[in-house]
Amino acid sequence: MISRKIMITNPSGLHLRPAGVLSTLAMKYKSDIRILYGEKNVVVKSVLNVMAAGIKTGSEVTLTCDGADEKEAMDGISKAIEDGLGEK
């Protein structure tokens, strides 16, 4: 398992559209991918779980990936989040 701290930079936080982009991307990987946000441990492959977490812009989260393609998953998802999930 690997993890990395990431800042949420898109202007509106992880509302429906960016949560959908994130979940769709995560489904391309075999690894278990989660976001740790405060006390919440969010399964990234579920749009509803990501939205329910209420992650706001400027929040620091920890992204964890565990599985056969964890390195690729971490790199791809980290870059997408850092690039604003299509909202910048």
PDB file of N, CA, C and O in Angstrom:
ATOM      1  N   MET A   1       0.842  -1.181   0.000  1.00  0.00           N
ATOM      2  CA  MET A   1       0.000   0.000   0.000  1.00  0.00           C
ATOM      3  C   MET A   1       0.885   1.241   0.000  1.00  0.00           C
ATOM      4  O   MET A   1       1.892   1.312   0.705  1.00  0.00           O
ATOM      5  N   ILE A   2       0.480   2.218  -0.812  1.00  0.00           N
ATOM      6  CA  ILE A   2       1.188   3.490  -0.851  1.00  0.00           C
ATOM      7  C   ILE A   2       0.194   4.613  -0.584  1.00  0.00           C
ATOM      8  O   ILE A   2      -1.004   4.464  -0.823  1.00  0.00           O
ATOM      9  N   SER A   3       0.701   5.737  -0.087  1.00  0.00           N
ATOM     10  CA  SER A   3      -0.177   6.873   0.186  1.00  0.00           C
ATOM     11  C   SER A   3       0.538   8.173  -0.135  1.00  0.00           C
ATOM     12  O   SER A   3       1.766   8.234  -0.185  1.00  0.00           O
ATOM     13  N   ARG A   4      -0.255   9.203  -0.351  1.00  0.00           N
ATOM     14  CA  ARG A   4       0.290  10.522  -0.683  1.00  0.00           C
ATOM     15  C   ARG A   4      -0.718  11.587  -0.248  1.00  0.00           C
ATOM     16  O   ARG A   4      -1.923  11.435  -0.450  1.00  0.00           O
ATOM     17  N   LYS A   5      -0.212  12.661   0.348  1.00  0.00           N
ATOM     18  CA  LYS A   5      -1.065  13.790   0.715  1.00  0.00           C
ATOM     19  C   LYS A   5      -1.249  14.673  -0.524  1.00  0.00           C
ATOM     20  O   LYS A   5      -0.296  14.967  -1.246  1.00  0.00           O
ATOM     21  N   ILE A   6      -2.497  15.084  -0.745  1.00  0.00           N
ATOM     22  CA  ILE A   6      -2.833  15.884  -1.917  1.00  0.00           C
ATOM     23  C   ILE A   6      -3.787  17.000  -1.497  1.00  0.00           C
ATOM     24  O   ILE A   6      -4.652  16.801  -0.644  1.00  0.00           O
ATOM     25  N   MET A   7      -3.624  18.164  -2.100  1.00  0.00           N
ATOM     26  CA  MET A   7      -4.504  19.303  -1.860  1.00  0.00           C
ATOM     27  C   MET A   7      -5.588  19.312  -2.940  1.00  0.00           C
ATOM     28  O   MET A   7      -5.289  19.174  -4.126  1.00  0.00           O
ATOM     29  N   ILE A   8      -6.833  19.474  -2.531  1.00  0.00           N
ATOM     30  CA  ILE A   8      -7.942  19.591  -3.480  1.00  0.00           C
ATOM     31  C   ILE A   8      -7.955  21.037  -3.974  1.00  0.00           C
ATOM     32  O   ILE A   8      -8.157  21.964  -3.190  1.00  0.00           O
ATOM     33  N   THR A   9      -7.740  21.226  -5.277  1.00  0.00           N
ATOM     34  CA  THR A   9      -7.573  22.572  -5.813  1.00  0.00           C
ATOM     35  C   THR A   9      -8.704  23.038  -6.710  1.00  0.00           C
ATOM     36  O   THR A   9      -8.796  24.231  -7.001  1.00  0.00           O
ATOM     37  N   ASN A  10      -9.574  22.131  -7.159  1.00  0.00           N
ATOM     38  CA  ASN A  10     -10.635  22.603  -8.043  1.00  0.00           C
ATOM     39  C   ASN A  10     -11.568  23.533  -7.270  1.00  0.00           C
ATOM     40  O   ASN A  10     -11.790  23.331  -6.076  1.00  0.00           O
ATOM     41  N   PRO A  11     -12.115  24.547  -7.938  1.00  0.00           N
ATOM     42  CA  PRO A  11     -12.820  25.633  -7.262  1.00  0.00           C
ATOM     43  C   PRO A  11     -14.016  25.231  -6.404  1.00  0.00           C
ATOM     44  O   PRO A  11     -14.324  25.916  -5.428  1.00  0.00           O
ATOM     45  N   SER A  12     -14.693  24.146  -6.742  1.00  0.00           N
ATOM     46  CA  SER A  12     -15.927  23.797  -6.034  1.00  0.00           C
ATOM     47  C   SER A  12     -15.813  22.565  -5.142  1.00  0.00           C
ATOM     48  O   SER A  12     -16.830  22.064  -4.661  1.00  0.00           O
ATOM     49  N   GLY A  13     -14.610  22.069  -4.911  1.00  0.00           N
ATOM     50  CA  GLY A  13     -14.457  20.852  -4.129  1.00  0.00           C
ATOM     51  C   GLY A  13     -14.920  19.647  -4.935  1.00  0.00           C
ATOM     52  O   GLY A  13     -15.037  19.729  -6.158  1.00  0.00           O
ATOM     53  N   LEU A  14     -15.181  18.543  -4.271  1.00  0.00           N
ATOM     54  CA  LEU A  14     -15.555  17.318  -4.977  1.00  0.00           C
ATOM     55  C   LEU A  14     -17.070  17.153  -5.008  1.00  0.00           C
ATOM     56  O   LEU A  14     -17.628  16.281  -4.342  1.00  0.00           O
ATOM     57  N   HIS A  15     -17.725  18.009  -5.793  1.00  0.00           N
ATOM     58  CA  HIS A  15     -19.165  17.888  -6.019  1.00  0.00           C
ATOM     59  C   HIS A  15     -19.403  16.874  -7.140  1.00  0.00           C
ATOM     60  O   HIS A  15     -18.467  16.161  -7.504  1.00  0.00           O
ATOM     61  N   LEU A  16     -20.601  16.779  -7.700  1.00  0.00           N
ATOM     62  CA  LEU A  16     -20.973  15.699  -8.605  1.00  0.00           C
ATOM     63  C   LEU A  16     -20.042  15.520  -9.808  1.00  0.00           C
ATOM     64  O   LEU A  16     -19.566  14.410 -10.048  1.00  0.00           O
ATOM     65  N   ARG A  17     -19.777  16.564 -10.552  1.00  0.00           N
ATOM     66  CA  ARG A  17     -18.979  16.390 -11.774  1.00  0.00           C
ATOM     67  C   ARG A  17     -17.551  15.931 -11.485  1.00  0.00           C
ATOM     68  O   ARG A  17     -17.133  14.918 -12.046  1.00  0.00           O
ATOM     69  N   PRO A  18     -16.776  16.623 -10.638  1.00  0.00           N
ATOM     70  CA  PRO A  18     -15.422  16.131 -10.376  1.00  0.00           C
ATOM     71  C   PRO A  18     -15.401  14.786  -9.648  1.00  0.00           C
ATOM     72  O   PRO A  18     -14.481  13.993  -9.849  1.00  0.00           O
ATOM     73  N   ALA A  19     -16.396  14.520  -8.810  1.00  0.00           N
ATOM     74  CA  ALA A  19     -16.472  13.217  -8.145  1.00  0.00           C
ATOM     75  C   ALA A  19     -16.691  12.120  -9.181  1.00  0.00           C
ATOM     76  O   ALA A  19     -16.133  11.029  -9.065  1.00  0.00           O
ATOM     77  N   GLY A  20     -17.501  12.410 -10.188  1.00  0.00           N
ATOM     78  CA  GLY A  20     -17.735  11.453 -11.269  1.00  0.00           C
ATOM     79  C   GLY A  20     -16.483  11.194 -12.078  1.00  0.00           C
ATOM     80  O   GLY A  20     -16.182  10.050 -12.420  1.00  0.00           O
ATOM     81  N   VAL A  21     -15.748  12.263 -12.390  1.00  0.00           N
ATOM     82  CA  VAL A  21     -14.484  12.125 -13.128  1.00  0.00           C
ATOM     83  C   VAL A  21     -13.510  11.271 -12.322  1.00  0.00           C
ATOM     84  O   VAL A  21     -12.863  10.375 -12.864  1.00  0.00           O
ATOM     85  N   LEU A  22     -13.410  11.554 -11.036  1.00  0.00           N
ATOM     86  CA  LEU A  22     -12.490  10.826 -10.160  1.00  0.00           C
ATOM     87  C   LEU A  22     -12.868   9.351 -10.064  1.00  0.00           C
ATOM     88  O   LEU A  22     -12.005   8.480 -10.178  1.00  0.00           O
ATOM     89  N   SER A  23     -14.133   9.071  -9.858  1.00  0.00           N
ATOM     90  CA  SER A  23     -14.589   7.680  -9.723  1.00  0.00           C
ATOM     91  C   SER A  23     -14.409   6.899 -11.020  1.00  0.00           C
ATOM     92  O   SER A  23     -13.989   5.742 -10.998  1.00  0.00           O
ATOM     93  N   THR A  24     -14.726   7.526 -12.145  1.00  0.00           N
ATOM     94  CA  THR A  24     -14.554   6.869 -13.449  1.00  0.00           C
ATOM     95  C   THR A  24     -13.094   6.523 -13.684  1.00  0.00           C
ATOM     96  O   THR A  24     -12.784   5.431 -14.159  1.00  0.00           O
ATOM     97  N   LEU A  25     -12.199   7.439 -13.357  1.00  0.00           N
ATOM     98  CA  LEU A  25     -10.766   7.182 -13.499  1.00  0.00           C
ATOM     99  C   LEU A  25     -10.332   6.050 -12.577  1.00  0.00           C
ATOM    100  O   LEU A  25      -9.576   5.171 -12.992  1.00  0.00           O
ATOM    101  N   ALA A  26     -10.795   6.060 -11.343  1.00  0.00           N
ATOM    102  CA  ALA A  26     -10.408   5.035 -10.364  1.00  0.00           C
ATOM    103  C   ALA A  26     -10.847   3.640 -10.801  1.00  0.00           C
ATOM    104  O   ALA A  26     -10.161   2.659 -10.517  1.00  0.00           O
ATOM    105  N   MET A  27     -11.974   3.546 -11.483  1.00  0.00           N
ATOM    106  CA  MET A  27     -12.477   2.241 -11.918  1.00  0.00           C
ATOM    107  C   MET A  27     -11.590   1.585 -12.978  1.00  0.00           C
ATOM    108  O   MET A  27     -11.728   0.392 -13.249  1.00  0.00           O
ATOM    109  N   LYS A  28     -10.698   2.345 -13.569  1.00  0.00           N
ATOM    110  CA  LYS A  28      -9.780   1.797 -14.573  1.00  0.00           C
ATOM    111  C   LYS A  28      -8.651   0.988 -13.942  1.00  0.00           C
ATOM    112  O   LYS A  28      -7.931   0.269 -14.635  1.00  0.00           O
ATOM    113  N   TYR A  29      -8.502   1.108 -12.629  1.00  0.00           N
ATOM    114  CA  TYR A  29      -7.420   0.425 -11.924  1.00  0.00           C
ATOM    115  C   TYR A  29      -7.970  -0.731 -11.095  1.00  0.00           C
ATOM    116  O   TYR A  29      -9.116  -0.699 -10.647  1.00  0.00           O
ATOM    117  N   LYS A  30      -7.152  -1.732 -10.902  1.00  0.00           N
ATOM    118  CA  LYS A  30      -7.540  -2.896 -10.106  1.00  0.00           C
ATOM    119  C   LYS A  30      -7.385  -2.646  -8.607  1.00  0.00           C
ATOM    120  O   LYS A  30      -8.058  -3.282  -7.796  1.00  0.00           O
ATOM    121  N   SER A  31      -6.513  -1.736  -8.249  1.00  0.00           N
ATOM    122  CA  SER A  31      -6.199  -1.471  -6.841  1.00  0.00           C
ATOM    123  C   SER A  31      -7.396  -0.909  -6.078  1.00  0.00           C
ATOM    124  O   SER A  31      -8.307  -0.319  -6.658  1.00  0.00           O
ATOM    125  N   ASP A  32      -7.366  -1.111  -4.762  1.00  0.00           N
ATOM    126  CA  ASP A  32      -8.308  -0.474  -3.855  1.00  0.00           C
ATOM    127  C   ASP A  32      -7.809   0.955  -3.652  1.00  0.00           C
ATOM    128  O   ASP A  32      -6.683   1.165  -3.202  1.00  0.00           O
ATOM    129  N   ILE A  33      -8.641   1.926  -3.981  1.00  0.00           N
ATOM    130  CA  ILE A  33      -8.230   3.333  -3.929  1.00  0.00           C
ATOM    131  C   ILE A  33      -9.157   4.062  -2.965  1.00  0.00           C
ATOM    132  O   ILE A  33     -10.380   3.996  -3.089  1.00  0.00           O
ATOM    133  N   ARG A  34      -8.560   4.756  -2.007  1.00  0.00           N
ATOM    134  CA  ARG A  34      -9.341   5.450  -0.983  1.00  0.00           C
ATOM    135  C   ARG A  34      -8.780   6.837  -0.720  1.00  0.00           C
ATOM    136  O   ARG A  34      -7.603   7.115  -0.947  1.00  0.00           O
ATOM    137  N   ILE A  35      -9.660   7.688  -0.236  1.00  0.00           N
ATOM    138  CA  ILE A  35      -9.270   9.017   0.229  1.00  0.00           C
ATOM    139  C   ILE A  35      -9.567   9.066   1.719  1.00  0.00           C
ATOM    140  O   ILE A  35     -10.674   8.743   2.152  1.00  0.00           O
ATOM    141  N   LEU A  36      -8.586   9.467   2.490  1.00  0.00           N
ATOM    142  CA  LEU A  36      -8.764   9.699   3.920  1.00  0.00           C
ATOM    143  C   LEU A  36      -8.950  11.198   4.114  1.00  0.00           C
ATOM    144  O   LEU A  36      -8.079  11.994   3.764  1.00  0.00           O
ATOM    145  N   TYR A  37     -10.099  11.572   4.677  1.00  0.00           N
ATOM    146  CA  TYR A  37     -10.441  12.977   4.868  1.00  0.00           C
ATOM    147  C   TYR A  37     -11.017  13.127   6.268  1.00  0.00           C
ATOM    148  O   TYR A  37     -12.163  12.754   6.518  1.00  0.00           O
ATOM    149  N   GLY A  38     -10.229  13.666   7.168  1.00  0.00           N
ATOM    150  CA  GLY A  38     -10.661  13.735   8.560  1.00  0.00           C
ATOM    151  C   GLY A  38     -10.850  12.327   9.095  1.00  0.00           C
ATOM    152  O   GLY A  38      -9.929  11.513   9.045  1.00  0.00           O
ATOM    153  N   GLU A  39     -12.023  12.040   9.600  1.00  0.00           N
ATOM    154  CA  GLU A  39     -12.341  10.713  10.127  1.00  0.00           C
ATOM    155  C   GLU A  39     -12.919   9.798   9.053  1.00  0.00           C
ATOM    156  O   GLU A  39     -13.216   8.634   9.324  1.00  0.00           O
ATOM    157  N   LYS A  40     -13.079  10.311   7.843  1.00  0.00           N
ATOM    158  CA  LYS A  40     -13.728   9.555   6.773  1.00  0.00           C
ATOM    159  C   LYS A  40     -12.714   8.780   5.948  1.00  0.00           C
ATOM    160  O   LYS A  40     -11.633   9.281   5.636  1.00  0.00           O
ATOM    161  N   ASN A  41     -13.077   7.548   5.598  1.00  0.00           N
ATOM    162  CA  ASN A  41     -12.270   6.674   4.750  1.00  0.00           C
ATOM    163  C   ASN A  41     -13.149   6.365   3.535  1.00  0.00           C
ATOM    164  O   ASN A  41     -14.022   5.499   3.598  1.00  0.00           O
ATOM    165  N   VAL A  42     -12.912   7.075   2.436  1.00  0.00           N
ATOM    166  CA  VAL A  42     -13.818   7.102   1.290  1.00  0.00           C
ATOM    167  C   VAL A  42     -13.336   6.178   0.179  1.00  0.00           C
ATOM    168  O   VAL A  42     -12.189   6.273  -0.258  1.00  0.00           O
ATOM    169  N   VAL A  43     -14.211   5.283  -0.279  1.00  0.00           N
ATOM    170  CA  VAL A  43     -13.922   4.431  -1.431  1.00  0.00           C
ATOM    171  C   VAL A  43     -14.096   5.288  -2.679  1.00  0.00           C
ATOM    172  O   VAL A  43     -15.205   5.731  -2.979  1.00  0.00           O
ATOM    173  N   VAL A  44     -13.007   5.523  -3.406  1.00  0.00           N
ATOM    174  CA  VAL A  44     -13.008   6.455  -4.526  1.00  0.00           C
ATOM    175  C   VAL A  44     -13.808   5.926  -5.721  1.00  0.00           C
ATOM    176  O   VAL A  44     -14.287   6.719  -6.532  1.00  0.00           O
ATOM    177  N   LYS A  45     -13.958   4.635  -5.844  1.00  0.00           N
ATOM    178  CA  LYS A  45     -14.688   4.075  -6.986  1.00  0.00           C
ATOM    179  C   LYS A  45     -16.198   4.283  -6.877  1.00  0.00           C
ATOM    180  O   LYS A  45     -16.929   3.910  -7.795  1.00  0.00           O
ATOM    181  N   SER A  46     -16.680   4.861  -5.791  1.00  0.00           N
ATOM    182  CA  SER A  46     -18.104   5.151  -5.598  1.00  0.00           C
ATOM    183  C   SER A  46     -18.328   6.663  -5.625  1.00  0.00           C
ATOM    184  O   SER A  46     -17.872   7.382  -4.736  1.00  0.00           O
ATOM    185  N   VAL A  47     -19.034   7.138  -6.651  1.00  0.00           N
ATOM    186  CA  VAL A  47     -19.343   8.569  -6.768  1.00  0.00           C
ATOM    187  C   VAL A  47     -20.091   9.049  -5.530  1.00  0.00           C
ATOM    188  O   VAL A  47     -19.792  10.117  -4.995  1.00  0.00           O
ATOM    189  N   LEU A  48     -21.055   8.271  -5.079  1.00  0.00           N
ATOM    190  CA  LEU A  48     -21.850   8.683  -3.922  1.00  0.00           C
ATOM    191  C   LEU A  48     -21.002   8.812  -2.669  1.00  0.00           C
ATOM    192  O   LEU A  48     -21.196   9.744  -1.887  1.00  0.00           O
ATOM    193  N   ASN A  49     -20.068   7.897  -2.464  1.00  0.00           N
ATOM    194  CA  ASN A  49     -19.186   7.991  -1.293  1.00  0.00           C
ATOM    195  C   ASN A  49     -18.312   9.234  -1.359  1.00  0.00           C
ATOM    196  O   ASN A  49     -18.119   9.918  -0.354  1.00  0.00           O
ATOM    197  N   VAL A  50     -17.781   9.527  -2.549  1.00  0.00           N
ATOM    198  CA  VAL A  50     -16.918  10.710  -2.712  1.00  0.00           C
ATOM    199  C   VAL A  50     -17.725  11.977  -2.434  1.00  0.00           C
ATOM    200  O   VAL A  50     -17.262  12.863  -1.715  1.00  0.00           O
ATOM    201  N   MET A  51     -18.934  12.065  -3.002  1.00  0.00           N
ATOM    202  CA  MET A  51     -19.772  13.252  -2.782  1.00  0.00           C
ATOM    203  C   MET A  51     -20.181  13.388  -1.318  1.00  0.00           C
ATOM    204  O   MET A  51     -20.183  14.489  -0.768  1.00  0.00           O
ATOM    205  N   ALA A  52     -20.526  12.264  -0.693  1.00  0.00           N
ATOM    206  CA  ALA A  52     -20.993  12.284   0.697  1.00  0.00           C
ATOM    207  C   ALA A  52     -19.910  12.742   1.675  1.00  0.00           C
ATOM    208  O   ALA A  52     -20.218  13.210   2.771  1.00  0.00           O
ATOM    209  N   ALA A  53     -18.656  12.610   1.281  1.00  0.00           N
ATOM    210  CA  ALA A  53     -17.556  13.010   2.160  1.00  0.00           C
ATOM    211  C   ALA A  53     -17.499  14.527   2.349  1.00  0.00           C
ATOM    212  O   ALA A  53     -16.941  15.004   3.337  1.00  0.00           O
ATOM    213  N   GLY A  54     -18.069  15.287   1.414  1.00  0.00           N
ATOM    214  CA  GLY A  54     -18.101  16.744   1.553  1.00  0.00           C
ATOM    215  C   GLY A  54     -16.731  17.387   1.495  1.00  0.00           C
ATOM    216  O   GLY A  54     -16.454  18.311   2.259  1.00  0.00           O
ATOM    217  N   ILE A  55     -15.873  16.925   0.612  1.00  0.00           N
ATOM    218  CA  ILE A  55     -14.506  17.437   0.520  1.00  0.00           C
ATOM    219  C   ILE A  55     -14.512  18.775  -0.212  1.00  0.00           C
ATOM    220  O   ILE A  55     -14.927  18.858  -1.368  1.00  0.00           O
ATOM    221  N   LYS A  56     -14.056  19.804   0.459  1.00  0.00           N
ATOM    222  CA  LYS A  56     -14.070  21.179  -0.057  1.00  0.00           C
ATOM    223  C   LYS A  56     -12.734  21.557  -0.696  1.00  0.00           C
ATOM    224  O   LYS A  56     -11.706  20.926  -0.451  1.00  0.00           O
ATOM    225  N   THR A  57     -12.777  22.591  -1.511  1.00  0.00           N
ATOM    226  CA  THR A  57     -11.550  23.105  -2.097  1.00  0.00           C
ATOM    227  C   THR A  57     -10.609  23.573  -0.986  1.00  0.00           C
ATOM    228  O   THR A  57     -11.050  24.118   0.025  1.00  0.00           O
ATOM    229  N   GLY A  58      -9.328  23.355  -1.183  1.00  0.00           N
ATOM    230  CA  GLY A  58      -8.336  23.718  -0.184  1.00  0.00           C
ATOM    231  C   GLY A  58      -8.098  22.656   0.878  1.00  0.00           C
ATOM    232  O   GLY A  58      -7.201  22.802   1.708  1.00  0.00           O
ATOM    233  N   SER A  59      -8.893  21.588   0.861  1.00  0.00           N
ATOM    234  CA  SER A  59      -8.717  20.516   1.837  1.00  0.00           C
ATOM    235  C   SER A  59      -7.514  19.651   1.474  1.00  0.00           C
ATOM    236  O   SER A  59      -7.262  19.377   0.301  1.00  0.00           O
ATOM    237  N   GLU A  60      -6.780  19.229   2.497  1.00  0.00           N
ATOM    238  CA  GLU A  60      -5.703  18.268   2.277  1.00  0.00           C
ATOM    239  C   GLU A  60      -6.249  16.886   2.608  1.00  0.00           C
ATOM    240  O   GLU A  60      -6.798  16.656   3.686  1.00  0.00           O
ATOM    241  N   VAL A  61      -6.086  15.970   1.655  1.00  0.00           N
ATOM    242  CA  VAL A  61      -6.554  14.593   1.835  1.00  0.00           C
ATOM    243  C   VAL A  61      -5.365  13.660   1.657  1.00  0.00           C
ATOM    244  O   VAL A  61      -4.328  14.053   1.122  1.00  0.00           O
ATOM    245  N   THR A  62      -5.526  12.423   2.110  1.00  0.00           N
ATOM    246  CA  THR A  62      -4.519  11.397   1.877  1.00  0.00           C
ATOM    247  C   THR A  62      -5.112  10.380   0.923  1.00  0.00           C
ATOM    248  O   THR A  62      -6.143   9.772   1.210  1.00  0.00           O
ATOM    249  N   LEU A  63      -4.462  10.202  -0.204  1.00  0.00           N
ATOM    250  CA  LEU A  63      -4.870   9.216  -1.198  1.00  0.00           C
ATOM    251  C   LEU A  63      -4.090   7.940  -0.930  1.00  0.00           C
ATOM    252  O   LEU A  63      -2.865   7.977  -0.814  1.00  0.00           O
ATOM    253  N   THR A  64      -4.791   6.803  -0.830  1.00  0.00           N
ATOM    254  CA  THR A  64      -4.113   5.522  -0.647  1.00  0.00           C
ATOM    255  C   THR A  64      -4.494   4.582  -1.784  1.00  0.00           C
ATOM    256  O   THR A  64      -5.641   4.562  -2.233  1.00  0.00           O
ATOM    257  N   CYS A  65      -3.536   3.820  -2.234  1.00  0.00           N
ATOM    258  CA  CYS A  65      -3.743   2.823  -3.278  1.00  0.00           C
ATOM    259  C   CYS A  65      -3.100   1.521  -2.806  1.00  0.00           C
ATOM    260  O   CYS A  65      -1.972   1.515  -2.315  1.00  0.00           O
ATOM    261  N   ASP A  66      -3.829   0.429  -2.962  1.00  0.00           N
ATOM    262  CA  ASP A  66      -3.342  -0.869  -2.514  1.00  0.00           C
ATOM    263  C   ASP A  66      -3.746  -1.923  -3.533  1.00  0.00           C
ATOM    264  O   ASP A  66      -4.929  -2.213  -3.708  1.00  0.00           O
ATOM    265  N   GLY A  67      -2.742  -2.497  -4.206  1.00  0.00           N
ATOM    266  CA  GLY A  67      -3.045  -3.542  -5.175  1.00  0.00           C
ATOM    267  C   GLY A  67      -1.961  -3.681  -6.224  1.00  0.00           C
ATOM    268  O   GLY A  67      -0.890  -3.082  -6.132  1.00  0.00           O
ATOM    269  N   ALA A  68      -2.273  -4.489  -7.223  1.00  0.00           N
ATOM    270  CA  ALA A  68      -1.293  -4.840  -8.252  1.00  0.00           C
ATOM    271  C   ALA A  68      -0.798  -3.637  -9.049  1.00  0.00           C
ATOM    272  O   ALA A  68       0.367  -3.595  -9.445  1.00  0.00           O
ATOM    273  N   ASP A  69      -1.670  -2.658  -9.289  1.00  0.00           N
ATOM    274  CA  ASP A  69      -1.280  -1.495 -10.097  1.00  0.00           C
ATOM    275  C   ASP A  69      -1.297  -0.208  -9.266  1.00  0.00           C
ATOM    276  O   ASP A  69      -1.629   0.864  -9.773  1.00  0.00           O
ATOM    277  N   GLU A  70      -0.937  -0.328  -7.990  1.00  0.00           N
ATOM    278  CA  GLU A  70      -1.022   0.814  -7.074  1.00  0.00           C
ATOM    279  C   GLU A  70      -0.185   2.005  -7.504  1.00  0.00           C
ATOM    280  O   GLU A  70      -0.621   3.146  -7.353  1.00  0.00           O
ATOM    281  N   LYS A  71       1.000   1.770  -8.033  1.00  0.00           N
ATOM    282  CA  LYS A  71       1.872   2.881  -8.470  1.00  0.00           C
ATOM    283  C   LYS A  71       1.222   3.646  -9.616  1.00  0.00           C
ATOM    284  O   LYS A  71       1.177   4.876  -9.598  1.00  0.00           O
ATOM    285  N   GLU A  72       0.719   2.920 -10.616  1.00  0.00           N
ATOM    286  CA  GLU A  72       0.067   3.554 -11.754  1.00  0.00           C
ATOM    287  C   GLU A  72      -1.193   4.300 -11.308  1.00  0.00           C
ATOM    288  O   GLU A  72      -1.467   5.410 -11.762  1.00  0.00           O
ATOM    289  N   ALA A  73      -1.949   3.668 -10.414  1.00  0.00           N
ATOM    290  CA  ALA A  73      -3.162   4.298  -9.891  1.00  0.00           C
ATOM    291  C   ALA A  73      -2.824   5.583  -9.145  1.00  0.00           C
ATOM    292  O   ALA A  73      -3.478   6.606  -9.346  1.00  0.00           O
ATOM    293  N   MET A  74      -1.821   5.542  -8.297  1.00  0.00           N
ATOM    294  CA  MET A  74      -1.422   6.721  -7.531  1.00  0.00           C
ATOM    295  C   MET A  74      -1.005   7.856  -8.463  1.00  0.00           C
ATOM    296  O   MET A  74      -1.428   8.999  -8.290  1.00  0.00           O
ATOM    297  N   ASP A  75      -0.174   7.532  -9.450  1.00  0.00           N
ATOM    298  CA  ASP A  75       0.299   8.562 -10.375  1.00  0.00           C
ATOM    299  C   ASP A  75      -0.856   9.175 -11.171  1.00  0.00           C
ATOM    300  O   ASP A  75      -0.952  10.396 -11.292  1.00  0.00           O
ATOM    301  N   GLY A  76      -1.733   8.319 -11.714  1.00  0.00           N
ATOM    302  CA  GLY A  76      -2.832   8.804 -12.544  1.00  0.00           C
ATOM    303  C   GLY A  76      -3.848   9.615 -11.764  1.00  0.00           C
ATOM    304  O   GLY A  76      -4.277  10.678 -12.212  1.00  0.00           O
ATOM    305  N   ILE A  77      -4.231   9.123 -10.612  1.00  0.00           N
ATOM    306  CA  ILE A  77      -5.252   9.814  -9.827  1.00  0.00           C
ATOM    307  C   ILE A  77      -4.695  11.080  -9.186  1.00  0.00           C
ATOM    308  O   ILE A  77      -5.384  12.098  -9.129  1.00  0.00           O
ATOM    309  N   SER A  78      -3.462  11.027  -8.706  1.00  0.00           N
ATOM    310  CA  SER A  78      -2.834  12.226  -8.138  1.00  0.00           C
ATOM    311  C   SER A  78      -2.775  13.344  -9.165  1.00  0.00           C
ATOM    312  O   SER A  78      -3.108  14.490  -8.864  1.00  0.00           O
ATOM    313  N   LYS A  79      -2.354  13.011 -10.368  1.00  0.00           N
ATOM    314  CA  LYS A  79      -2.255  14.020 -11.426  1.00  0.00           C
ATOM    315  C   LYS A  79      -3.619  14.597 -11.753  1.00  0.00           C
ATOM    316  O   LYS A  79      -3.748  15.809 -11.928  1.00  0.00           O
ATOM    317  N   ALA A  80      -4.640  13.754 -11.840  1.00  0.00           N
ATOM    318  CA  ALA A  80      -5.989  14.237 -12.140  1.00  0.00           C
ATOM    319  C   ALA A  80      -6.488  15.191 -11.063  1.00  0.00           C
ATOM    320  O   ALA A  80      -7.078  16.227 -11.371  1.00  0.00           O
ATOM    321  N   ILE A  81      -6.252  14.844  -9.798  1.00  0.00           N
ATOM    322  CA  ILE A  81      -6.689  15.730  -8.694  1.00  0.00           C
ATOM    323  C   ILE A  81      -5.909  17.025  -8.737  1.00  0.00           C
ATOM    324  O   ILE A  81      -6.498  18.100  -8.617  1.00  0.00           O
ATOM    325  N   GLU A  82      -4.602  16.953  -8.904  1.00  0.00           N
ATOM    326  CA  GLU A  82      -3.775  18.155  -8.946  1.00  0.00           C
ATOM    327  C   GLU A  82      -4.131  19.042 -10.131  1.00  0.00           C
ATOM    328  O   GLU A  82      -3.963  20.259 -10.055  1.00  0.00           O
ATOM    329  N   ASP A  83      -4.621  18.456 -11.232  1.00  0.00           N
ATOM    330  CA  ASP A  83      -5.024  19.211 -12.410  1.00  0.00           C
ATOM    331  C   ASP A  83      -6.455  19.746 -12.300  1.00  0.00           C
ATOM    332  O   ASP A  83      -6.944  20.389 -13.230  1.00  0.00           O
ATOM    333  N   GLY A  84      -7.131  19.489 -11.180  1.00  0.00           N
ATOM    334  CA  GLY A  84      -8.454  20.051 -10.932  1.00  0.00           C
ATOM    335  C   GLY A  84      -9.615  19.230 -11.437  1.00  0.00           C
ATOM    336  O   GLY A  84     -10.745  19.717 -11.452  1.00  0.00           O
ATOM    337  N   LEU A  85      -9.374  17.993 -11.853  1.00  0.00           N
ATOM    338  CA  LEU A  85     -10.446  17.095 -12.309  1.00  0.00           C
ATOM    339  C   LEU A  85     -11.318  17.741 -13.383  1.00  0.00           C
ATOM    340  O   LEU A  85     -12.542  17.609 -13.372  1.00  0.00           O
ATOM    341  N   GLY A  86     -10.664  18.442 -14.311  1.00  0.00           N
ATOM    342  CA  GLY A  86     -11.360  19.039 -15.442  1.00  0.00           C
ATOM    343  C   GLY A  86     -12.032  20.376 -15.162  1.00  0.00           C
ATOM    344  O   GLY A  86     -12.788  20.872 -15.998  1.00  0.00           O
ATOM    345  N   GLU A  87     -11.774  20.959 -14.014  1.00  0.00           N
ATOM    346  CA  GLU A  87     -12.431  22.233 -13.659  1.00  0.00           C
ATOM    347  C   GLU A  87     -11.517  23.437 -13.675  1.00  0.00           C
ATOM    348  O   GLU A  87     -11.977  24.544 -13.394  1.00  0.00           O
ATOM    349  N   LYS A  88     -10.253  23.274 -13.988  1.00  0.00           N
ATOM    350  CA  LYS A  88      -9.347  24.434 -13.985  1.00  0.00           C
ATOM    351  C   LYS A  88      -9.251  25.019 -15.367  1.00  0.00           C
ATOM    352  O   LYS A  88      -8.539  26.001 -15.574  1.00  0.00           O
TER     353      LYS A  88
END
